[in-house]
Amino acid sequence: MKSNGGQAFSNTPFEGEEWMLDWLTAAQLPRFNSKGALRIVRKVGLGPWLAGVEGSMLKAAREMALRQWSRMQQEGIRPLVWGHAGYPHALAQLPDAPWILFVKGPIEVLSGPRPVSVVGTRRASSLGVSAVAGMMDGMDGLDWTLISGMAEGIDAAAHRAALERGVPTVACLAHGLHAVHPRSNAALGHRILDAGGCWVSEYRWGVSPTRYTFPARNRIIAGLSLATVVVESNDPGGSLITARLAQDYDRSVFALSPAWCAEGMKGNARLIQDQVAELLHLPIDFPSAMGWRVKEERQDGESEKDPVLSALDPFVSRTFDEVVAAAEMGRSATRTALLKGELNGRVSAWPGDRFTRTFR
């Protein structure tokens, strides 16, 4: 696994308000937000570097830092500096790790068990959303942490599915923590915080999202994660960037079979073709692909009372829509039940999205 070169910052606890104000002051200076400046700071220290900044520019930066620090304290936002206590170890190993993170919510979630990023297109199909639910059902019985970007589509579906299952979730944002983008996900963002999850960003208070901040954000998603799963993606698309970054960071990368993608979504096929991602035939296969053991499903006769199994015939296949209508469970719940049935050997899938109950 790759690591930052050069001299590290001292691995000491949080030094205090003045120390953090120095870092926030530096963050206001355009010249500081470059790899070259950060390399110098790692060698000589932040104080000497700031001493070389022109007086009026330094004063303006300090005033801005004071206002931001006051607001961050009011909002419960904690800054974490690379090389110091609290900064996530998995992210610190990256050659391009952010020098500072801003976190709203408990920082412990950033280093939770089995961190997995689930990503995909903003134009998610119903099949893609069902695949997210199926994957998470397959993780039932495991302690793990969801990482995603809180964008519309697959990201939002992943956060919602995690919340429904009591899975801790981290939302990696491409802007300051003063707001949630898109606004349509604001309620979702607050649900994440209320459930004990967190928001994280490398951008200070007040910074708005741009076309450049989203790809930069993706390296945090990939870097925090042990594995990245691409559910449904376009080519080109941000999910492909995340997957390639995860590969560069020596993390596991998976892409669902293109059969789970809406027509025209070519990203998953490209990742598999380019050997960036390992093929997952079924969403529920992910834990076994990682070598994780989950609790066994019950195999007794009570499954016969399952409305989906009751809707299936062992000799005549039925379309997915026919099963939905007969089971009266909704499309997402029906898809999840069918996936579980396939895993348990109770359901057989056939071409054309048709299904039968396994004859025993």
Secondary structure, 3 states (H helix, E strand, C coil): CCCCCCCCCCCCCCCCHHHHHHHHHHHCCHHHCCHHHHHHHHHHCHHHHHHCCCHHHHHHHHHHHHHHHHHHHHHCEEEEECCCCCCCHHHHCCCCCCCEEEEECCHHHHHCCCEEEEECCCCCCHHHHHHHHHHHHHCCCCCCEEEECCCCCHHHHHHHHHHHCCCCEEEECCCCCCCCCCHHHHHHHHHHHHCCCEEEECCCCCCCCCCCHHHHHHHHHHHHCCEEEECCCCCCCHHHHHHHHHHHCCCEEEEECHHHCCCCCCHHHHHHHCCCCEEECCHHHHHHHHCCCCCCCCCCHHHHHCHHHHHCCCCCCEEHHHHHHHHCCCHHHHHHHHHHHHHHCCEEEECCCEEEECCC
